[in-house]
Amino acid sequence: MRPIVHVEIASAENDAQKAFYSALLGWQVNEVPMGDDFTYVMFNNGTDTNVALSPVGEGVKPGDVILYFQSEDLDADMARVSELGGQVILPRQEVPGFGALGMFLDPTGNRVAFWQDIDTMPG
């Protein structure tokens, strides 16, 4: 069984959402600089499942929530997506120092993703 390891919540206004989730759920904000004037907003929620804000923009609209499932072999999992009737919309993308992700649409159009942690990547 594959756990959900990461959840992204669409955000058009990071400051408002940081304040909301911190006050509502007691989550601590962790801002991760990603270069090119982009800071990824993550929350420390006391679990093994990461929660973050995903900026509204190309491919991300208000109301979107994206679930990331654990992968031990991202390339094999992404190949199975197509075999089972899904559509790959973002092939393997490395996140230096962290791991890799691949995003897809399930057969009914829901956007979901796989995440492979750097610790499970070969080499």
C-alpha distance (Angstrom), angle and dihedral (degrees) to the residues before:
residue distance angle dihedral
M1 . . .
R2 3.82 . .
P3 3.79 119.9 .
I4 3.77 125.2 -142.2
V5 3.80 103.2 -110.4
H6 3.79 102.1 176.2
V7 3.81 138.2 23.1
E8 3.80 125.4 -166.6
I9 3.80 121.4 -160.3
A10 3.82 116.9 -160.5
S11 3.79 112.4 -114.0
A12 3.78 130.6 -167.7
E13 3.82 90.6 168.1
N14 3.81 114.9 34.4
D15 3.81 96.7 -178.3
A16 3.81 92.7 54.7
Q17 3.81 92.9 45.8
K18 3.81 93.4 45.9
A19 3.81 89.7 53.3
F20 3.83 92.9 44.2
Y21 3.82 98.4 50.7
S22 3.80 93.3 39.4
A23 3.81 92.0 52.9
L24 3.81 96.5 38.5
L25 3.80 100.1 43.2
G26 3.80 104.5 17.5
W27 3.80 92.1 -117.4
Q28 3.79 119.3 159.2
V29 3.81 118.1 -131.6
N30 3.80 118.7 -123.1
E31 3.81 114.7 -173.0
V32 3.81 114.1 -158.9
P33 3.84 116.6 -164.3
M34 3.81 108.4 -135.7
G35 3.83 99.9 179.2
D36 3.80 130.2 -107.8
D37 3.81 91.0 70.9
F38 3.82 90.9 -62.7
T39 3.78 123.0 130.8
Y40 3.80 118.5 -171.0
V41 3.80 110.8 -142.1
M42 3.80 113.7 -143.6
F43 3.78 130.6 172.5
N44 3.78 127.9 -137.3
N45 3.79 99.1 -137.7
G46 3.81 99.8 167.6
T47 3.83 94.8 -108.0
D48 3.80 137.9 92.4
T49 3.82 90.0 -108.8
N50 3.79 113.1 90.6
V51 3.80 119.0 -140.2
A52 3.80 121.1 -162.2
L53 3.79 143.0 164.6
S54 3.80 118.0 -109.0
P55 3.81 115.3 -156.7
V56 3.79 116.3 -116.2
G57 3.78 108.8 -115.9
E58 3.76 139.1 93.2
G59 3.80 106.9 12.0
V60 3.82 94.5 -3.6
K61 3.80 120.5 89.2
P62 3.81 132.2 177.7
G63 3.79 109.9 -78.3
D64 3.80 95.5 31.3
V65 3.79 118.0 135.0
I66 3.80 117.5 -177.7
L67 3.80 122.4 -159.9
Y68 3.80 119.1 -153.5
F69 3.80 117.6 -155.2
Q70 3.80 123.1 -154.6
S71 3.79 116.3 -100.8
E72 3.78 129.2 -169.7
D73 3.84 91.4 -175.3
L74 3.79 111.1 27.4
D75 3.80 96.2 -178.6
A76 3.81 92.8 53.1
D77 3.80 92.4 45.1
M78 3.80 92.5 50.2
A79 3.82 90.4 49.9
R80 3.82 89.4 53.9
V81 3.81 90.8 53.3
S82 3.81 90.8 67.7
E83 3.81 93.0 40.7
L84 3.81 89.9 55.9
G85 3.82 96.6 47.9
G86 3.79 101.2 -91.7
Q87 3.80 126.5 125.5
V88 3.80 123.6 -126.3
I89 3.82 108.3 -135.0
L90 3.81 99.1 169.5
P91 3.78 116.3 26.9
R92 3.78 120.9 -152.1
Q93 3.79 110.6 -39.6
E94 3.79 120.5 -174.1
V95 3.81 118.9 -137.3
P96 3.82 101.5 -159.5
G97 3.78 113.1 -123.6
F98 3.81 93.8 7.4
G99 3.82 113.7 54.7
A100 3.79 139.5 -96.8
L101 3.78 137.9 -70.1
G102 3.77 139.3 -161.4
M103 3.80 124.7 -166.1
F104 3.79 129.2 -154.5
L105 3.78 146.2 164.0
D106 3.78 116.7 -114.7
P107 3.83 117.1 -133.9
T108 3.83 91.1 -85.8
G109 3.82 95.4 48.7
N110 3.81 102.6 -98.6
R111 3.80 112.8 145.5
V112 3.81 111.9 -130.1
A113 3.79 135.3 153.0
F114 3.77 147.7 -154.4
W115 3.80 123.4 -127.8
Q116 3.80 124.1 -160.6
D117 3.78 113.7 -166.6
I118 3.80 117.1 -134.2
D119 3.82 89.5 -117.8
T120 3.82 90.8 65.9
M121 3.81 96.9 44.3
P122 3.81 118.1 107.4
G123 3.81 119.6 -108.9
